[in-house]
Amino acid sequence: MQRPCVPPPLPHTPPLSALLRQYAAGRAVTCEPVDQGLLNRGYRLRTTRGRYFLKHHFDPETAAPAAIARQHRATRRLADLGVPVAPPLPGRDGRTVAVVGGHAYALHPWIDGGHRHGGQLTPAQCGRLGGLLGAVHAGLERVMPPRDRAAAAVSADPEDTFALIEDLLGRVGRHRPVDAFDELARHRLLERRTLLERHTGRRPADGGPVGWVHGDFHPFNLLYRGDAPAAIVDWDRLGVQPRAEEAVRAAAIFFLRPLGTLDLERVRAYARAYRRTAGAGPAELAAAVHRVWWERLNDFWMLRWHYERGDPRADPQFPAASALVVWWTREYEAVRAAFVD
């Protein structure tokens, strides 16, 4: 999936006094940055009245107050359906978005918990994870406005990808001093070019059945307390997209092993529960597997962050993610079967 390129976060101190005046949340005692996250800033805030998560929305694609308010309405309605979320707290004026100095903020209750990768989940917990995402999709269908009949996302054009590969190879070749990341990047770019040449004729049809989706469902956006999910967080990407593709993308993150393979037994448990809860048939999942595979085959967002923007935050993800494309291509039928059996 192509991610927007944003600059690394700059040091920023939220205007706590001005913000807290808009809430009945007491006076600030401590405020510490939360390291997780690529697009927005978060803070662990303790006041004289309790503990909170303060979110600074600054990604230009998602920081419009109206868009944030829509996310907030969705989470409040999902909470009423029993979905584990952390809806924002209203300010004194009843609004959940506070704008100070041209910046948008939201105050949420602090949720104790930790993140879990799919390898840390039992098969039963993998099923619970798939069922949770299915419940999100089904719940959003109930609480959100009717879906726009917008055109489905267009699948990547391989000619554009070949041009991008050449551009990135040039950037890698000019980078000095040459390091291990450069060597791996060059290897993967050449390897991907060969794979794409072999599979150009497998470009999928555009889109699939669309619905409201979380938009960024992965381990850092799900908090566990003990063995149970405590809260789905970071709803910045809430929107209308092919819903089964979100299920496949999430599995490709949760169940990715360090050497770039997927734990297909865990994927199978997850996918069965997702299909049952979301009401998605095997054909819908099979088509989504193909489109996400093609998306991964044509996608270089991590290298673009590194070489175009000088942003290394995604570098640790690159070895496994780039190896996954090669393995997925080789094991295509087994991956497909794990999602549809």
LUMDRENKE-967121 format. One record per residue (C-alpha): residue number from 1; residue in three letters; x, y negated, z. Coordinates in steps of 0.02 Angstrom, whole numbers, plus 32768, in hexadecimal, padded with zeros to 4 digits. Layout:
BEGIN
REC    n  res    xx    yy    zz
REC  NUM  ALA     X     Y     Z
...
% end
This chain:
BEGIN
REC    n  res    xx    yy    zz
REC    1  MET  8000  8000  8000
REC    2  GLN  8047  7F58  7FD0
REC    3  ARG  8061  7EEE  806A
REC    4  PRO  806B  7E30  8062
REC    5  CYS  8119  7DEB  8079
REC    6  VAL  8121  7D7A  8110
REC    7  PRO  81B7  7D2A  8165
REC    8  PRO  81F6  7D70  820A
REC    9  PRO  819E  7D29  82A1
REC   10  LEU  81EC  7C8A  82E4
REC   11  PRO  81FD  7C64  839D
REC   12  HIS  8156  7C21  83D5
REC   13  THR  810E  7BF1  847C
REC   14  PRO  8050  7BEF  847F
REC   15  PRO  8001  7B52  84C8
REC   16  LEU  7FC1  7BAC  8562
REC   17  SER  7F7C  7B19  85C3
REC   18  ALA  7F16  7ADA  8530
REC   19  LEU  7EDC  7B8A  8505
REC   20  LEU  7EAA  7BBF  85B4
REC   21  ARG  7E45  7B20  85CB
REC   22  GLN  7DD2  7B69  8546
REC   23  TYR  7DB6  7C09  85AC
REC   24  ALA  7D83  7C33  865C
REC   25  ALA  7E23  7C97  866E
REC   26  GLY  7E83  7C39  86F6
REC   27  ARG  7F33  7BF4  86EB
REC   28  ALA  7FC5  7C4A  8696
REC   29  VAL  803F  7CA9  8705
REC   30  THR  80A7  7D07  8684
REC   31  CYS  80A4  7D15  85C6
REC   32  GLU  8111  7D94  856D
REC   33  PRO  811B  7DBA  84B2
REC   34  VAL  80E0  7E64  8479
REC   35  ASP  815D  7EA8  83FB
REC   36  GLN  80EA  7F14  8391
REC   37  GLY  80A0  7ECF  82F1
REC   38  LEU  80DB  7E8C  824A
REC   39  LEU  805B  7E06  8221
REC   40  ASN  801E  7DAE  82BE
REC   41  ARG  8063  7D86  836B
REC   42  GLY  8024  7DCC  840E
REC   43  TYR  8045  7DA5  84C5
REC   44  ARG  802A  7DFF  8568
REC   45  LEU  7FDB  7D78  85D3
REC   46  ARG  7FBF  7D7C  868F
REC   47  THR  7F5A  7CF2  86DE
REC   48  THR  7F15  7CCE  878A
REC   49  ARG  7E78  7D2D  8754
REC   50  GLY  7EBC  7DC7  86FF
REC   51  ARG  7F1D  7E11  866D
REC   52  TYR  7EFC  7DEC  85B6
REC   53  PHE  7F3E  7E05  8508
REC   54  LEU  7F53  7D5E  84AE
REC   55  LYS  7F59  7D6C  83F2
REC   56  HIS  7F9F  7CE4  8382
REC   57  HIS  7F57  7CF9  82D2
REC   58  PHE  7FD5  7CAD  825A
REC   59  ASP  7FD8  7D1E  81C0
REC   60  PRO  7F90  7CA9  813D
REC   61  GLU  7F2B  7D33  80EA
REC   62  THR  7EC8  7D5A  8187
REC   63  ALA  7ED5  7CC3  81FB
REC   64  ALA  7E3E  7C5F  81C0
REC   65  PRO  7DCC  7C46  8259
REC   66  ALA  7D34  7C83  81F8
REC   67  ALA  7D8D  7D26  81CB
REC   68  ILE  7DC5  7D3E  827F
REC   69  ALA  7D14  7D1F  82BE
REC   70  ARG  7CD5  7DA5  8247
REC   71  GLN  7D52  7E20  828F
REC   72  HIS  7D18  7DF3  833D
REC   73  ARG  7C60  7E0E  8313
REC   74  ALA  7C8A  7EB8  82CB
REC   75  THR  7CE8  7EF2  8366
REC   76  ARG  7C5E  7EB6  83DB
REC   77  ARG  7BDD  7F17  8377
REC   78  LEU  7C4B  7FB2  836E
REC   79  ALA  7C62  7FAA  842B
REC   80  ASP  7BA5  7FB0  843D
REC   81  LEU  7BAA  8052  83D8
REC   82  GLY  7C2B  809D  844D
REC   83  VAL  7CC4  8089  83DD
REC   84  PRO  7D5F  8066  8448
REC   85  VAL  7D91  7FB4  841F
REC   86  ALA  7DC6  7F19  8480
REC   87  PRO  7D50  7E8C  844C
REC   88  PRO  7D8E  7DDB  846B
REC   89  LEU  7D55  7D72  84FC
REC   90  PRO  7CE6  7CDC  84D8
REC   91  GLY  7D23  7C2F  8506
REC   92  ARG  7CC1  7BB1  8569
REC   93  ASP  7C6A  7B7C  84C8
REC   94  GLY  7C3A  7C2F  849D
REC   95  ARG  7CB7  7C3C  840E
REC   96  THR  7D39  7CC5  8406
REC   97  VAL  7DB6  7C66  839A
REC   98  ALA  7E19  7BD9  83EA
REC   99  VAL  7E72  7B61  8376
REC  100  VAL  7EFD  7AF9  83C5
REC  101  GLY  7F77  7A92  8361
REC  102  GLY  7F3A  7ADF  82C0
REC  103  HIS  7F5C  7B90  82FD
REC  104  ALA  7ED6  7C14  831E
REC  105  TYR  7ED7  7C7E  83BC
REC  106  ALA  7E6A  7D01  840E
REC  107  LEU  7E69  7D42  84C0
REC  108  HIS  7E46  7DFB  84DE
REC  109  PRO  7E3E  7E64  857B
REC  110  TRP  7EE2  7EBD  859C
REC  111  ILE  7ED2  7F78  8577
REC  112  ASP  7F4A  7FEA  85D3
REC  113  GLY  7F86  8074  8561
REC  114  GLY  800A  80B1  84E9
REC  115  HIS  801F  80E1  8434
REC  116  ARG  8027  8194  83F4
REC  117  HIS  806C  81D7  8353
REC  118  GLY  800E  8268  8304
REC  119  GLY  8097  82E1  8336
REC  120  GLN  806C  82BE  83EC
REC  121  LEU  7FB6  82F4  83D3
REC  122  THR  7F70  83A2  83E6
REC  123  PRO  7F06  83E7  8357
REC  124  ALA  7E6A  83BC  83BB
REC  125  GLN  7EA9  830B  83D5
REC  126  CYS  7ECD  82FE  831A
REC  127  GLY  7E18  8329  82FC
REC  128  ARG  7DE4  82A6  8379
REC  129  LEU  7E4F  8227  831C
REC  130  GLY  7DFD  824F  8275
REC  131  GLY  7D53  8249  82C7
REC  132  LEU  7D7D  819F  8311
REC  133  LEU  7DA7  8155  8267
REC  134  GLY  7D0A  81A4  821F
REC  135  ALA  7CA5  8153  82AB
REC  136  VAL  7CF5  80AB  8282
REC  137  HIS  7CC1  80B9  81CC
REC  138  ALA  7C13  80F6  81F5
REC  139  GLY  7BFF  8071  827B
REC  140  LEU  7C37  7FE4  820A
REC  141  GLU  7BB4  801B  818C
REC  142  ARG  7B32  7FFC  8213
REC  143  VAL  7B6F  7F57  825A
REC  144  MET  7BB9  7EF9  81C6
REC  145  PRO  7B60  7E9E  8137
REC  146  PRO  7B37  7EFF  809A
REC  147  ARG  7BD4  7F22  8035
REC  148  ASP  7C04  7EAE  7FA9
REC  149  ARG  7C01  7F04  7F02
REC  150  ALA  7CAF  7EC8  7EDA
REC  151  ALA  7D1A  7F24  7E5E
REC  152  ALA  7D80  7FB1  7EA9
REC  153  ALA  7E3A  7F9A  7EBA
REC  154  VAL  7E98  7FB6  7E18
REC  155  SER  7F17  8042  7E1B
REC  156  ALA  7FCC  8011  7E01
REC  157  ASP  8009  7FFD  7D4D
REC  158  PRO  80A8  8065  7D39
REC  159  GLU  80F1  7FE7  7CBC
REC  160  ASP  80ED  7F63  7D45
REC  161  THR  813F  7FDF  7DBB
REC  162  PHE  81CC  8005  7D41
REC  163  ALA  81EF  7F4A  7D36
REC  164  LEU  81EE  7F3A  7DF3
REC  165  ILE  8266  7FCC  7E04
REC  166  GLU  82E1  7F78  7D8D
REC  167  ASP  82D5  7ED6  7DED
REC  168  LEU  82F3  7F2C  7E94
REC  169  LEU  8385  7F90  7E4E
REC  170  GLY  83D3  7EEA  7E1A
REC  171  ARG  83B9  7EA2  7EC8
REC  172  VAL  8404  7F3C  7F19
REC  173  GLY  849A  7F35  7EA4
REC  174  ARG  84BC  7E7F  7ED0
REC  175  HIS  84B1  7E96  7F8B
REC  176  ARG  8558  7E84  7FE5
REC  177  PRO  859D  7ED5  8049
REC  178  VAL  8552  7F79  800F
REC  179  ASP  850A  7FD9  80A2
REC  180  ALA  84B0  807D  80C2
REC  181  PHE  8406  802E  80A6
REC  182  ASP  843E  7FF3  7FF9
REC  183  GLU  8479  80A1  7FCD
REC  184  LEU  83D5  80F2  8003
REC  185  ALA  836F  806C  7FAB
REC  186  ARG  83CB  8088  7F07
REC  187  HIS  83B7  8145  7F15
REC  188  ARG  82FC  8137  7F37
REC  189  LEU  82DF  80B8  7EAC
REC  190  LEU  8333  8126  7E2A
REC  191  GLU  82D9  81BF  7E6D
REC  192  ARG  8231  8166  7E69
REC  193  ARG  824D  812B  7DB8
REC  194  THR  8267  81DE  7D81
REC  195  LEU  81CC  8219  7DDE
REC  196  LEU  8163  818F  7D92
REC  197  GLU  81A0  81B9  7CE4
REC  198  ARG  8166  826D  7CFF
REC  199  HIS  80BC  823F  7D45
REC  200  THR  808A  81A1  7CE6
REC  201  GLY  7FF6  81FD  7C9A
REC  202  ARG  7FAA  821F  7D45
REC  203  ARG  7F78  816B  7D67
REC  204  PRO  7ECF  8178  7DC2
REC  205  ALA  7E2C  8123  7D9B
REC  206  ASP  7E0F  8083  7DFC
REC  207  GLY  7DC7  8085  7EAA
REC  208  GLY  7D48  80F5  7EFE
REC  209  PRO  7CB1  80EA  7F72
REC  210  VAL  7CCB  804B  7FD6
REC  211  GLY  7C99  801C  8085
REC  212  TRP  7CCF  7FB0  8117
REC  213  VAL  7D76  7FEC  815D
REC  214  HIS  7DEF  7FBC  81E7
REC  215  GLY  7E72  7F9D  8163
REC  216  ASP  7F0F  7FC8  81C7
REC  217  PHE  7EEE  8066  822C
REC  218  HIS  7F95  80A9  826C
REC  219  PRO  7FE6  80DD  8311
REC  220  PHE  8016  802D  8349
REC  221  ASN  7F61  7FF5  8336
REC  222  LEU  7F1A  807D  83A5
REC  223  LEU  7F33  8081  8461
REC  224  TYR  7F23  8122  84C5
REC  225  ARG  7F00  812F  857E
REC  226  GLY  7F2D  81DF  85B1
REC  227  ASP  7EED  8254  852A
REC  228  ALA  7E61  81E4  84ED
REC  229  PRO  7E60  814F  8476
REC  230  ALA  7E47  80B1  84DD
REC  231  ALA  7E3C  802A  8457
REC  232  ILE  7E51  800D  839D
REC  233  VAL  7EA5  7F63  838A
REC  234  ASP  7EDE  7EEA  8303
REC  235  TRP  7E47  7ED9  8291
REC  236  ASP  7E9A  7E56  8221
REC  237  ARG  7E84  7EC0  8184
REC  238  LEU  7DCA  7EE2  819E
REC  239  GLY  7D7C  7EE4  80F1
REC  240  VAL  7D24  7F45  8069
REC  241  GLN  7D93  7FCA  801B
REC  242  PRO  7D8A  807F  7FE1
REC  243  ARG  7D6D  80CC  808C
REC  244  ALA  7DB8  8179  806F
REC  245  GLU  7E5A  8128  8039
REC  246  GLU  7E6B  80DD  80E6
REC  247  ALA  7E58  818C  812E
REC  248  VAL  7EE3  81CF  80BD
REC  249  ARG  7F57  813B  80DC
REC  250  ALA  7F41  814C  8198
REC  251  ALA  7F69  8205  8192
REC  252  ALA  8006  81E1  812C
REC  253  ILE  8042  8172  81BB
REC  254  PHE  8005  81D2  8254
REC  255  PHE  8041  827C  8216
REC  256  LEU  80E2  8249  81BF
REC  257  ARG  8178  82AB  81FC
REC  258  PRO  8226  825D  8208
REC  259  LEU  8267  82B6  816D
REC  260  GLY  81D7  8278  8101
REC  261  THR  815A  8308  8105
REC  262  LEU  80A9  830F  8148
REC  263  ASP  806D  8383  81D2
REC  264  LEU  7FE5  83D2  8168
REC  265  GLU  7F95  8438  81F4
REC  266  ARG  7F76  839B  8257
REC  267  VAL  7F3C  8342  81B9
REC  268  ARG  7EBE  83CD  819C
REC  269  ALA  7E73  83BD  824B
REC  270  TYR  7E6C  8300  823A
REC  271  ALA  7E1E  8303  818C
REC  272  ARG  7D96  8381  81B9
REC  273  ALA  7D5C  8316  8249
REC  274  TYR  7D65  8278  81DF
REC  275  ARG  7CFB  82C3  8154
REC  276  ARG  7C79  8300  81CF
REC  277  THR  7C6B  825C  822E
REC  278  ALA  7C76  81E5  819A
REC  279  GLY  7C06  824F  8129
REC  280  ALA  7C8E  8256  80A5
REC  281  GLY  7C92  82EC  8031
REC  282  PRO  7D2B  834E  7FF7
REC  283  ALA  7D24  82FF  7F49
REC  284  GLU  7D30  8251  7F95
REC  285  LEU  7DC9  8284  7FFA
REC  286  ALA  7E1A  82DB  7F67
REC  287  ALA  7E0A  823F  7EFC
REC  288  ALA  7E4E  81D5  7F8A
REC  289  VAL  7EE5  8247  7F9E
REC  290  HIS  7F0D  822F  7EE6
REC  291  ARG  7EFB  8173  7EEB
REC  292  VAL  7F64  815F  7F89
REC  293  TRP  7FEA  81D2  7F41
REC  294  TRP  7FF0  8165  7EA6
REC  295  GLU  7FF4  80C9  7F11
REC  296  ARG  8089  810C  7F73
REC  297  LEU  80E0  813F  7ED2
REC  298  ASN  80D6  808B  7E92
REC  299  ASP  80F0  802D  7F35
REC  300  PHE  8190  7FDB  7F73
REC  301  TRP  8154  7F61  7FF8
REC  302  MET  81DE  7F8F  8073
REC  303  LEU  8267  7F6F  7FF3
REC  304  ARG  8214  7ECE  7FBF
REC  305  TRP  8213  7E90  8072
REC  306  HIS  82CC  7EBE  8082
REC  307  TYR  830F  7E7A  7FDD
REC  308  GLU  8296  7DF2  7FAA
REC  309  ARG  8274  7DA6  8054
REC  310  GLY  830A  7DDB  80BA
REC  311  ASP  8292  7E26  8139
REC  312  PRO  82D5  7EC9  8185
REC  313  ARG  8246  7EF1  81FC
REC  314  ALA  8204  7F81  8191
REC  315  ASP  82B1  7FCC  8171
REC  316  PRO  82A2  8056  81F5
REC  317  GLN  8206  8097  819E
REC  318  PHE  8257  80A4  80F3
REC  319  PRO  82B6  814B  80FD
REC  320  ALA  821F  81B5  812C
REC  321  ALA  81A1  8153  80C4
REC  322  SER  820B  815B  8026
REC  323  ALA  822C  8215  803E
REC  324  LEU  8171  8234  8053
REC  325  VAL  814B  8200  7FA1
REC  326  VAL  81C3  8283  7F5C
REC  327  TRP  8182  830D  7FCE
REC  328  TRP  80CB  82DE  7FAF
REC  329  THR  80E7  82EA  7EF3
REC  330  ARG  8134  8396  7F05
REC  331  GLU  80AF  83D4  7F80
REC  332  TYR  801E  8379  7F2F
REC  333  GLU  7FA4  840D  7F31
REC  334  ALA  7FCA  843A  7FE6
REC  335  VAL  7FAE  8385  801D
REC  336  ARG  7F0B  837D  7FBE
REC  337  ALA  7ED0  8420  800A
REC  338  ALA  7EF4  83E2  80BA
REC  339  PHE  7E7B  8352  80A0
REC  340  VAL  7DEE  83B3  804C
REC  341  ASP  7DEE  8464  8095
% end
